[in-house]
Amino acid sequence: MDDLKFGTRDKRGNWAPNKPLEVAPFWTGKFGEIGKWLVGYIWPHNTIFMLVTLAYWYFVLPEWDTMKTMSWGWGLWLYAVNAGGIFLFYGSIEFFYYIKRKQGTRFKYNHKFPADNPSDVFWFKSQNIDNFLRTFLISIPLWTLIEVFTLWCFANGYALWLSPESHWLWLAILIFLAPAIHEVHFFCGHWLIHQGALYKWIHSVHHNSINPSPWSSMSMHPVEAAFFFSEMMWHLLIPSNPFVAMFQLTSTAYGAVVGHIGFDKLELTDERAMDSHAYTHYLHHKYFEVNYGGDGVIPLDKWFGTWHDGTKEADERMKERFRKKKERANARKAANTAAE
């Protein structure tokens, strides 16, 4: 496919889409676009995550009597399934688009590939090895621990478990709102770990991957990973159902790759491609202090002035915000010096 029909490439070879990012249309009064937005909201990503959830529900989860008791057996079984699922899901994207490079740099935001740029900030000087090991040795074990604890709580009646027969409408609303819950949870924690020492000691691990790839998705400090997957536990606090909690978790875990694909479109054939929806979070990796949340289902970035839609105007707003932040820091420093 000719990616220049959909975007532009700068002198370095980095590609950017022509269309600016937009928040959900019901926030901007573009009600005529809601139908199209709904299709994109459901297909393909949330449909894929629902299919994954159904597979877990019917083929993976142990019997509820088993989950009433904490044990290594079913915990390790869930870890094996989680690790295997991520290896296949993330790994297939990594294999075709980063190892085989089946579409070259077409639609790729950063024209470089991580494997071609060794760096001392990574284990073994390799972003791919570093990200892979952190995923399987840190993030997936923590994901599994939170999953085991939440399921154990449901199995023992420590959560308000609603039956779909009696509460189908509320549970359907919860499933539909799972991405909105994710955006609020993610924005709040993500913004927090960008502050001062929290960034230095925790979140900088993830941001070492300035040019993210699929394995970057779960490359996190343990504190960040624990908060990231704790999203599932909201369903212990609100009237819910373990199936909905599993959908929240699988959307979080398998969906983490969405913002780290690095390509705007993944070519499936010579004429067909799937939109990745990766640009919002790619801009966060590029500029650090923008787009702390998601795609604008709940547009917290827009409301708090940290939204970047990929345009030159957004660049200028960002630079002005950085300038004012620097001025405030210099003023505080001068005041502290004068006080001494």
N, C-alpha and C positions, 0 to 999 in steps of 0.2 A: 504494500500500500504506500501511497505517497503521503508522508506525514506533513508535508508542507501545505497540503490542502486544509489541514486542521490547525496548524500552528506555525511558529517561526523558529528559526535556529540562529543563535548568535555566532559571533566570530570564533568562539571557542568550540562550537558544536553542541552547545546545550539547547534543548528544545523546550518550548513553552506553548501552551494552547492559546488559540486566538480568543476564545470566550472567557470572560472573567468568571470567577467562582461566584455563586449566589447562594444565599441562605434559603430555607424553605419558603415557598411563595406565599404562604398564608401570613408570614410576618411582614411582607412587603406590599401586600394588597394585590398581588398578581394572581387573583383567584382563578383566572382562566388557565393557568399553568399547573393547577393542583393535580389534575388527572395524570398528566405526563410525569409530574414529580412522584406521585404515588406508585406508578409503574416502576420507576427507578428505585424507589424506597423498598419495594418488595422483591424486585428481580434485578440482577441475579443473586446478590450477596445474601440477603436475608432468607431467600429461598434455600440457598446452599446450607446456611447455618441451621435452618429448620430440619433439613434432611439429615444433617449430622446429628442433631438432637434426637430425632426419631430413631436413628441407628443406635445411639447410646441407650435410649430408653428401652428399646425392645431386645437388643442383642448384647449389651455391655453391662448394664447395672446389675449387681447381684440382687437376690431376693431381699425384701425389706426386713425379714427376720434376721438375715445375715448381717445387714447393716445396722442392726440395733447394738451390735458389739464391735468395738474398735479391734481390728486385727490387721496384721501385716499382709495376710492373704489377699483380701479384697482391695486393700490399699495399693499393693504392688501390682495387682491386676489392672486397676484403673491407671496407674502410672504407665504401665506397658502400653495400654490402649492410647492414652494421651500422647505418649512419645511417638508411637507408631503412626497415629493420625497426623501429627504435625510433621513428621518426617516425610510422609507421602504428600501432604497438602502443600506445605512450604517447599519441600524438596523438589516437587515436580515443576514448580514455577522457577526455582533456582536452576534446575537442570536445563530446562528448555531455553530460558531467556538469559541466563547468566553464564552457564557453562558451555552449552552448545551455541548460544547466542543466535537463535534461529531468526530473529528479526533485526540483528545488528543493533544499531542505536536509534532505529526508527521509533519515534514517540518517547525516547528516553530523555528524562529531564536533565540529568548529568551525563555527558557523553562518555565519561570514564567508567570503567568497571572496577569494583573494589579489589578484585584479585590482581589487578595490574598496578596497585599502589600500596606496597607494604609500608607499615608505619610502626614506630616504637610504642604507640599508645595501646596497641593490641597485643594480646598474648601471641607469642610466636611471630610477632610483626605482621600477622595476617588478620584482616577484618573478618574474613569468612570463618576461619578456625575459631577465633575469639567469640564471635557471635554464636556459632554452632554450639560450642562448649557451654557458654553461659545459658543458652536456651535449655539444654538437656540436663545440665548439672545444677542449675539454680531455679530457673523460672518454672519449668514443668513440674519439678518436685513440689514447689510452693503452690502452684495451681492445684496439684493433686491433694495436698494437705487440706486446702480450703474446701475443695470438693468433698473429700471424705468427711470433714467436720460438719459441713452443711447437710449432707445426706444423713449422717448420724443423728443430727438434730431433728430432721423430719421423721426419721424412723422411730425416734423415741418420744415424739409428741411435743418437742420443745419449740415448735413453730405452728402457726395457725394454718393448717393444711385444709384448703378449700377443695371440695369435690367439683369436677367439671359438670356433673349432672345438675347440681344446684346453683353453681356460680359460673356458668359458662361465659356469660357476657363480661363479667369483671375479669376473668382469666384471659379472655380474648383481647380485652383492652390492655392488660398487662403485657401480653406477648407483643402486641402492636407497639407499645410504648417502650419496649426493652431498649431500642437504640437511643431513645431520649434519656432513659435512666443512665445509660452508658455515658452519654455526652456530659451530663451534669456531674456524675461521679468522676469521670476522667478529667474534665476541666478543673475541678476544684483541687484534686490531688496533684495534677500536672502543673498547675500554676504554682502551688505551694513549693514543690521541689525544684522550681526554677529560682527560688529566692536564696541569696547568700550562701551560707555554709551547706544548706541542703543540696544546692546544685553542685557545689564542689565535691562533696563527699558521696552523693547518691546519684543524681541524675546525669552527671557528666559521663558516667559509664555508658549510658545509652547514646548520648550525643557525640561520643567519639566517632560514631558512624554518621559523618556529615553527608556522605553519599550512600544512603541506606539501600539495602537489598533485602530479600525475604528473610534471611537469617537474622537480620537486625531487629526484626519485629519484637522478639522476646529477649534481646540482649540487654539485661537490666541488672542493677544492684538488687540484692535480696529485699531491701526495704521497699523499693519501687515495685518489684514483682508482687510482694505480699499485698500492697495497696491495690494494685491493678486488678488482681483476681478476686479481691475481697468484695468486688461488685456483686458477686453471687449472693452474698450474705444479706443484702437488702431484703431478700425474700424470706429471711427469718424475722424481719421487723415489721413487714406489712402482710396482711392476709394474702396468701399466695398458694402455690402448689409446687412440688418438687420438679415437675416437668417444666414449668415456667422458669424456675431457678436454673435448671440445666440449659434452657435456651439462652438465658442471660449469660451463662458461663461460656457456652460454646461460641456464642456470638463474639464474646470478648477475646477468647483464646484463638479461635480460628480466624476471627476478624482482624486481629492485630496485624496480619500481613497486608491488609488492604492499603494502609498508609505507607507501607514500606516496599511496595512493588517496584517503584522507581520508573515505571513506564506509565504513560497516560492511557494507552490502549495495548492490549495483548492480542496480537494477530493470531486468529484461529485458522484462517485460510487466506488465500491471496486477496479475497474480496471482503472478508468478514473479520471484525475485531470486537473484543469486549472492553468496554470502558472500565478502568480500574478504580476510579474515584480516589486516586492516590495523591493528587496535586495539593490538596489542602494541607496534609501532614508533611508532604515533601517541603513545602514552603516553611513549615516550622523548623525542619532540620536545616534548612538553608539559612534562615534568619534568626532562629532561636527564640525570639520574644514575640512571636505572632502565632495565631491559630493554635491556642492551647487545647481547644476542644475538638469537635468533630466537624461535620459538613454543614452544620447550621440548622439541624432539626430543632434544637434549642440554641439560638444564636448568642451564647454568652460572650463570645469574642466580639461580636458586633456591638453588644450592649456595653462592654467594658473597654472598647477602643483598641482591641488587639487583633481585629480581623484584617487579614490580607487576602485580597481576591486575585492577586497575580498581576495587577495593572501598575502602570507607572505612577498613577495617582496614589495608589496604596503604598508604593515605595516612598513617595514624598511624605505621606502622613506618618509612616513608620520612622523616617529619618527625623522628622520634626519631634516626634515623641522621644526618640533617643537623645536629641539635642536638649530638650527640656529636662530629661532625666539626668543628663550630665551636668547641666547648670545647677540643678538642685543638689547633686552630690558635691559639686565644687563649693557651693554656698555653705553647706554643712561643714565641709572641711575647713573653710575659711573661718567660720564661726567658732569651731573647736580650737583652731590655732590661736585665735584672738583671746579666747577664754583662758588659755594656758599662760 
